[in-house]
Amino acid sequence: MSFESDSNLGVSPIPSRRDLLRAGSLGLVGMTLPQLLAGRAAAAKPVNASSFGRAKACIMLFMWGGPAHQDTWDMKPDAPSDVRGEFNPIKTNVPGIQICEHLPMMARRVDKLSIVRSMTHDNGDHTVSTHYLLTGQLPPRSKAIRDQWPHIGSVFSRMGRGRGALPPFVSMRPKLPNDVPRFVEQSQGQFAGWLGPVYDPMTIDADPSKPDYKVGELTALPELSVRRMDTRRDLLKQLDRRLANHRANLEAQDASHRRAFDLLNAAATQRGAFDLAEEPIEVRKRYGLNPHGQSVLQARRLVERGVPLVTVFWPNDGIKNVSVYWDTHSRNFIDLKDRLCPVADRAFSALIDDLQSRGLFDETLVIWTGEFGRTPKVGQRSSDAGAGRDGRDHWPGCFTTVLTGAGVKGGYVYGRSDKHAAYPAADPVRPTDLIATVYHLMGVPARQIIHDAQGRPHFIRPGSAVRDLLV
């Protein structure tokens, strides 16, 4: 079997109706159902459980647009020319595993990777399918942000993860000064959804490769000292006491106020987390002096300081009406060779090396993925956008996700696509199980329940962790 069962993982059993009824009375003594289940999990957990909770932080490198899996991680050199494309596979440092010639740095680090070549789902819409990969859940019919499921980072925030003054969930999605569509901002699953705005990420749209890079949300006005902020906080508390009779209507606003003060205090105490100039220029060059490379470096600095989840979206660095992000409807081979693979190769390999040198690799999970793959044949049409003669269209039927770091096997390929990289030929993995694997590695029990803003309970982890990926 490929998927881990609850008994194997040592997590709590599915709660019964009695548990759910009992949860109401537990609240009277300060205990919630998740706490009850967590206690059961702690009692049942084997002493030497090797992978559950191994990761203290997670960095999601989201290659928005849908990377062509058969031109990167899942080459098909024996397929017909209109399937295999223009690139050649190269050997890696693991015998028997080959990847694209334009990922040479990662080829020397495959011994650290788990390459999942059998990812699959059934939605070829960019902005909708991101919901699968960021939450592990089917997207709702409604496009309203508060009807969506929470991003896994929002779940960690709701569970009280993180340490220090920095926010527990940060999203890097730099906006570049080019006149091309910015689709990342429209993508579903980026925020806290039905958990409410308090657990939304801190979103950084600034370009960290610019000399004047700064994070506005953590930049206090020069005249606003920490003492003055504390005074304002005290005044706010006094006002809240006077409005105690209306507390129910002010809870969300109060939580937002607390978060704002915490973030401004972080500006005084953790400003260095966002000062990339503190890094030696050799390190910055190693990541790449470009928006993506410096965003990945920023993510490392954040998890190093206790932020549990950072999402790094690929920036919009394409050409208007031709090819943007990894959405290579045209210029597939030109852009992969010149614009996409070299930048991704450099940043991903630098992150692995940096985490290792700092002793963070064994406690940091890194995920490299897109929302889907590309069509088996060059020029094949599968969506309204279509594809040019030198491009590949959207294809959710099969794609590749790569994991490395805490609790993940190295030098390992899981699953297999068919001879045209069109569909999984063995061990299909759906996003719900990928995200269940992330939750497992981050120590979230399989039957974890979280309540929405209206107090209704939800099982946050419906999938099953992929056992064979785990150490």
N, C-alpha and C positions, 0 to 999 in steps of 0.2 A: 504494500500500500504506500502511496505517496504522501498521504495527508495524516497529520498527527491527531490522535483521538484525545479526548479530555483525560482519560485515565493515564495515558502515556505521559502527558504533559504535567500531571499533578495539579490540575486546576479544579475549580469548584464545579460540581455537577449542576445541571440545569435546574433552576429553582422551581419548586412545586407551587401549586396554588396556595398551600399553607404558608410557604415562604413569603409570597407576595402579600398575603393578608397580615402575616406577622410583621412585615416591614412597617406597616402603619403604626403598630404599637411600639416598635423599636424606636421610631422617631421620638416618642415621648421620653425616652431615656438617652437620647442623643446618638443613637446608632441607626444607620441607614442600611437598606438591603445590600448595596455594594460593599459596605463595611462588613456585613455578615458574611457575604460570599468571599470577601478577601480573607477573612479569618479562617473560613473553611479551606481556602486554597493554601494558606500558610501551614495549616495543620496537615494537609494532604501532600504538600510539595516534597519530593524527595530531597534529601540533604545535598546530593551531588547533581541536581538538575543543571545541565551544562549550558543550555542556551536560553532558557526562560529568564527574561530580565537582564540579559547580558549587556544590552545596549543602554547607555545612559543618555545618548543623544542620537539624532537622525538628521542627515542632510539629504534632501531630495533634489537631485539634479534633473530638472524637468525639461526635456528637449522638445519644447512645444512645436507642433506642426506635424509630427509623425515621422521619425527617422526611417529611411529605407533599410530595413533589417537585412535584406539580402545583399546590400552594398556596404555593410558595416560589420555586424557580428555573426551573420548566418549566411556565409557565401555559398553559392551553388555553382562551382566551376564546371561541373559536368552537364549542366542544363543547357538548353538551346540559347543562342546568343541573345534573343530578346528577353530572356529570363535572367541569365547570369549577369548581363550588363557589361560594363567596360573595365571593371576593376579585377585585380587578381588577389587571391588569398596569400597570406604569408604565415610562416611558422611562428609559433609563440614559444614562451619558455616552458610550456607544458606539452609534451609529446602528444600528437594526435589532435590538438586543438588549433584551428586556424581562424584568423580574422582578416579584415580588410588591410591591404597594403598601406592605406592612408591613416591607420591607427598604430604606427610603429612603436610609440612609447607605451601604449597599453598592451601591445603584444609582449613586451618584456615584463609585464606585471599580471599576466593572466593567472599565475599561481595564487593570486590574492582574490580572484573573482569567482562568483557563481553566475554563469550565463544561462538565463532562462530563455530558450528558443521556442517555447510553445505557448506564449501568452496569447490570449484570444478573448474577444467579445464581439458584439454584433452591432455596434453603433459607429458609423463613419463620420459623424459630425464633430468637428473640433471642440466647440464650446460645450457640447453635452458630454462627450466621452471623457473629458478631463475629470468629470465628477466621479467616474468609475475609479480612476487611478489615484485620486486625491482622498477619496473617502472610503473606497471599497464597496460602495453601495450603488444600486441602480439609480439613475437620476430621476427626480420626480417630474411629473408632467408640468407642473408650474415652474416657471423660470425665476420666480421671486426668490431672492437670496435667503429669506427666513424660512422658506419651505424646503430648502435643500438640506442634505445631511451635512454634519460638520466635518471639516477637514480634520485629519488625524491630529494635526497640531493643535486645533481647538479642543479636541478631546483631552490631550495632555494638559492643556491649560486649565480645563474644567476640573481635572483630577489633581490639580495643585502641583504639577511637575515643575521643575526648574529650581534654580537657586540664585540668590542675589537679586539685585534691583532690576535687571534687564527683563523684558517681557519674555514669556515662555514660548512664543511662537512668532517667528519673523518670516516675512515673504519678500524675497528680492525679485523684482521684475522691472529692471531699469528701462525707462522710456528714452529712446534716442531721438535726436532732432532730425528725423527724416520723414518725408511725407508719404508714408506707406500705412496701410491699415494696421491697427493695434488690436489684435484679436484676444490677446491674453487677458486684457481687462474684462472681456465679456465671458470668459470661461467660468463654468459652474464648479462648485465644490471648493472654492478658494477660501471661504470664510467659515464662520461658526454656525451658519444655518440656523436651525431651530434651537440651538443653545443660547442664542441671543448675541447682541453686538459686543457685550463685555468680553467675549472670548474670541473675537476676531483677531487676526494677526496684526502685528505692527508691519505695515506695508512700506517698503522702501522703493520709490520709483526713481530716485536719483541715480546717475551713472557713476559708479565708484571708480571708473578709470579716469575721471576728470580731476584736474588739480584742485578745483573748488568743491569737491564732493563733501557734502554734509547731510546729515539726517535731520530734516526739519522738525519731526516730532520729538526729537531728543535735544533740540537746540533751544535753550532757555534764552530769553531776552537778556542782554548784557546787564541791564539795571535790575533784573530780578534775582536777588541773592537767595541762597538757601534759607536764610533767616526770614526773609519776606515771604517765601513760599510757606514756611511753617506757620507764620502769622495768618496767612490767608486760609490755610487748612484749619486753624483754630476757629476763625470766623465762620467758616463753612459748617463746622461741627455745631457751633452755637445756633446757627440758622436752622440746621437740621433738627435740633432739639425743640425749637419753637414750632416746627412743622411736624412734630411726632405723630399727630393725629392723621397725617396724610402720608405716612411712611410707605404704605403699600404702593402708592402711585409714584414714589420717588426712589424705589430700590434700584432700578436700573440706572437712573441718573446718578445716584450716590456711588454705585460701583464704578461708573465711568469717571466720576470725580477722583475717586481713590486711584484709579489707574493713571489718570493724567498727572496727579501729584507724584506717584511713584516713578513715572517715566521722566518727569522733570528733575526729580532727585537723582535719577540715574544719569542725567546729563551732567550733573556735578560730580558724581562718583564713578561713572563708568564711561566717560566720554572717550577714553582711549580705545574702547571696543570698536569705535567707528572711525578711528584715526589710522587709516592705512599707511600713512607716512611713517608710522612707527616701525613698519616692516622694512628690513633691509631691501634695497633695490634688487638684489639678486633673487630674493624670494618672490618679489612682485613680478619680475621678469619670468621666473620659472612658471608661475601661474598664467602668464600672458598679460601684457599691458593693454587689455581690451575689456569691454563691459562684462563679458561672461567670466573671463579669468579672474578679474578683480572681485566679482560677485561671489565666486567660489572661495576666494581668499577671505572675504568678509564673513562668509558662512563659517569657515574654520575658526576665525577669531570669536565668533559668537558662541559656538558650542564649547569652545575652550573656556569660556566664562560662565557656562552653566545654562545656556539656552537649549532646551530639549529638542526643538524642531525648527529647522530652517529650510524653506523651499527656495530654490534658485531656478527661476524661469529663464529659458533662453531669450535673449533680447531680440527685438525686431531689427535685424541688421540686413534685411534683404533689399531687393530691387522692386520698386512699385510695378504692379501688374505683371511681374515675371516670376519671382521666387522670393518668399519671405519666410523667416524662421527656418524650420526643417521641412516646410511644406513645398516640396520640390516638384510641382506640377510641370515645370519647365526647368531646364538647366540642371537636371538632377546630378549628372556626373561632374559638371563644371563646378557647381556649388559645393558638393560633397568634397571634392578634391581641394578647392581653394578657400572656401568660406567657412565650412562647417567642421569637417573632420579634424583639421589641424588645430583649431581652437579648442574643440572638445577634448581631443587627445592630450593636449598640453595641460589643460586645467584638471582633468580627471586624474592623470598620472601624478601631477604635482600634489594634489590633495592626498592621495594615498601615501606618498613619500612623507609629506609634512605631518600627517597624523601619526605615522610610524615613528618619526624622529622625535615627536613630542610625547610619545607614550599614550596617545589617544586612540590608536587604531582599534585596539581590542575592546573599546567601550563606545565606539561610534559606528553606527550603521550608515552606509552610503548607498543610495539607490539612483541608478541612471536609467531613465525611461522616457518614452514619449507616450502620447495618448493612443496611438495605434501605429501600424506599419504602412507600407506602400504596396501597390499592386504587383502581382507576380510578373507581369509583362510590362516592358517599357512602352509607353504610349497607350496602355489599356485604360479605358474609361470606366469608373465605378461610382462617380458622384456628379453632381451638377457642375462642379468646377472643372471636371475632366482633366486631361493631361496632354501636354504637347508631345511631339515625336521623341523628344529627349527627356521626358519626365515620367514620373510615376504618380498615380492618383491615390486617394485614401484607401486603406485596406485594414479593417479591424480583425479580419479572420485569423491573422497570425502576425506576431511581432516579437521583439526581443526586449527583455529587461535585464539589467545587470545589477548585482548586489555585491557588496564587499564590506569587510569590517566585522563588527562585533557579532559573534555567534554564527557567522556564515562560513560555509566551506570555501576553500580556495582551490583553484585549478579544476573547476567542476563545471560541466555542462548538464543542465537539467532539461528534459523534454527534447523533442525533435520535430522539426517541420517536415512536410512532404518534399518531394524532389523539386518542386517549384516554389517552395517557401510560401505556399498559399494557405495551408491549414496545418494544425498540429497533427503529426503522425503518431505521436506518443506523448502521454502525460500532459494533457492540456492544463493550463493554469489560467484561471479567470482572475480579474482584478480583486474580487472579494477574497480570494485565497492569498493573493500577494499581500494585501493589506492586513489580513489576519496574521501572516507571517511577521510583518512589521510589528503589529501589536504584541505578538508573542515575544519577540526579541526585546521589545521595550517593557515587558513585564506587565502587560494588561491581560487579565484572565480571560479565558475563552467565553465565559458567561457574564462578563462585566455588564452591569446595567448603569445607564446614566439618564438623568431626568432632564427633560427639556425645560424651556422657560416657563411653561405652564405646570410643571411638576409631574408630567407624565413619564413613566419609565420606558426606556428603549434598550434593547440589546444592541450594543455598539459593534459587536464582532460576530457577524453571522457566518463568516467563512471558516475554513480550516487551515491552520498553518501547514506549509509544505515541508513535511518532515525531512525529506532528502536534502534540502538546502541547509539544514542546521548541523552544526558541529555536534 
